């Protein structure tokens, strides 16, 4: 994809999972700064809820990156929507977008590990319907001055 200058857009994943070493915020800050200096268009985080390695939560990490960078876009690749509360997620994303002065790009998905859904309060059945309803709640919160929702979930 070309950016406004006619150049190819290129993003990079930020260090977020630490398998052997302790979480290193200085490394993350320097990595983000260097990526911005080199002309990368975006920094990306992922959602990794359950795992054996230390992993930073993506939205909190984006808040840190918003304060640590100036102009590079910040993106989620991806947030697992069905394991989150849509009202809280909408607020968190708006906060990050404001902290970064409009630099947030949202990637959101259904998620593939069905076994983890109940652990996080999401339904195992009707996953797609739950996801669609989730998206409609977030859209309503972001586009309506007086949002309301009545749904199955």
RAVEN-V573365 format. One record per pair of residues at least 4 apart in sequence whose ideal C-beta (glycine too) atoms are under 7 Angstrom apart, sorted by the first residue. I is the first residue (numbers start at 1). GAP is how many residues later the second one is. Records with the same first field share a line. If there is no record, write none. Layout:
I: GAP, GAP
This chain:
1: 8
2: 4, 5, 6, 7
3: 4, 6, 38
9: 32
10: 30, 31
11: 29, 30, 31, 32, 33, 64
12: 23, 28, 31, 32
13: 31
14: 14, 17, 18, 29, 30, 31, 47, 51
15: 12, 13, 16
16: 29, 30, 39, 40, 45
17: 31, 36, 38
18: 4, 5, 6, 35, 36
19: 34
23: 31, 33
24: 4
25: 4
26: 4
27: 4
28: 4
29: 4, 39
30: 4
31: 4
32: 4, 11, 33, 36, 37
33: 4, 35, 36
34: 4
35: 5, 8, 37
36: 4, 33, 34, 35, 36
40: 32
41: 31, 32
42: 30, 31, 32, 33, 63
43: 22, 29, 31
44: 31, 33
45: 13, 16, 17, 31
46: 12, 31
47: 11, 31, 32, 33
48: 7
49: 31, 34, 67, 71
50: 66
51: 4
56: 4, 5
57: 4
58: 4, 18, 21
59: 4, 33, 37
60: 4
61: 4
62: 4, 12, 34
63: 4, 33, 36
64: 4
65: 4, 9
66: 8, 30, 33, 34
67: 32
73: 30, 32
74: 26, 29, 30, 31
75: 30, 32
76: 30, 31
77: 30
78: 29, 30, 31
79: 28, 29
80: 29, 31
81: 27, 28, 29, 50, 53
82: 28, 29, 35, 40, 45, 48, 49, 52
83: 28, 34, 37, 39
84: 4, 5
85: 4
86: 4, 48, 51, 52
87: 4, 54
88: 4
89: 4, 49
90: 4, 48, 51, 52
91: 4
92: 4
93: 4, 11, 13
94: 4
95: 4
96: 4, 8
97: 5, 7
100: 4
110: 17, 18, 21
114: 10
116: 4
117: 5, 6, 7
118: 6
122: 8
123: 4, 7, 30
126: 4
127: 4
128: 4
129: 4, 23
130: 4, 23
131: 4
132: 4
133: 4, 18, 19, 20
134: 4
135: 4
136: 4
137: 4, 12
138: 4
139: 4
140: 4, 7, 9
141: 6
